[in-house]
Amino acid sequence: MLLGLFHAQLWRGRGSIPDVHEMQQRLGEQLANNKLRQAANDQLASEIKDLQEGLEMVEEKARSELGMVKPNEMFVQFTD
């Protein structure tokens, strides 16, 4: 009787072989989905970094070549 109960629990209900198999399959799908989303996040982070550095380069060029001054700044130029 105990063996029959154990066998029934093994094939039906929570923690059964089919249930565990389904959970493993769902876990695999979720991990694959997480990888895709992480790759998208990494790409966006890279684009943000490129934009930030690009703006800094533009600002530096505008300051050195065009004498750009931000509000409440004073521009002083030294010449040799």
C-alpha positions in Angstrom: 0.0 0.0 0.0 2.8 2.4 0.9 4.6 1.6 -2.4 1.4 2.3 -4.3 1.0 5.7 -2.5 4.6 6.6 -3.3 4.2 5.5 -6.9 1.0 7.7 -7.2 2.8 10.7 -5.7 5.7 10.2 -8.1 3.5 10.5 -11.2 0.8 12.9 -10.0 0.6 16.1 -7.9 3.1 18.6 -6.8 6.7 17.5 -7.2 5.8 14.7 -9.5 8.1 13.8 -12.4 5.9 15.5 -15.1 5.6 18.6 -12.8 9.4 18.8 -12.3 9.9 18.3 -16.0 7.5 21.2 -16.8 9.2 23.4 -14.3 12.6 22.7 -15.8 11.3 23.5 -19.2 9.8 26.8 -18.0 13.1 27.6 -16.2 15.1 27.0 -19.5 12.7 29.3 -21.4 13.0 32.0 -18.7 16.8 31.8 -18.7 16.9 32.1 -22.5 14.5 35.1 -22.2 16.7 36.6 -19.6 19.8 36.3 -21.9 18.0 38.1 -24.7 16.9 40.9 -22.4 20.3 41.2 -20.8 21.8 41.5 -24.3 19.3 44.2 -25.2 20.2 46.0 -21.9 23.9 45.8 -22.6 23.4 47.2 -26.1 21.3 50.1 -24.6 24.0 50.8 -22.0 26.6 50.9 -24.7 24.6 53.3 -26.8 24.1 55.6 -23.7 27.8 55.6 -23.0 28.6 56.4 -26.6 26.1 59.3 -26.6 27.5 60.6 -23.3 31.0 60.5 -24.5 30.0 61.9 -27.9 28.3 64.9 -26.2 31.4 65.5 -24.1 33.6 65.5 -27.2 31.3 68.0 -28.9 31.3 70.2 -25.8 35.1 70.1 -25.6 35.5 71.0 -29.3 32.9 73.8 -28.9 34.8 75.2 -25.9 38.3 75.0 -27.5 37.4 76.1 -31.1 34.4 78.3 -30.6 34.9 79.6 -27.1 31.6 78.2 -25.8 30.8 79.3 -22.3 28.0 77.9 -20.1 25.8 80.2 -18.2 27.4 81.6 -15.0 30.9 80.7 -16.3 33.7 83.0 -17.2 36.0 82.3 -20.2 39.6 83.2 -19.7 42.1 82.6 -22.5 45.9 82.6 -22.0 48.2 83.0 -24.9 51.9 82.5 -25.1 
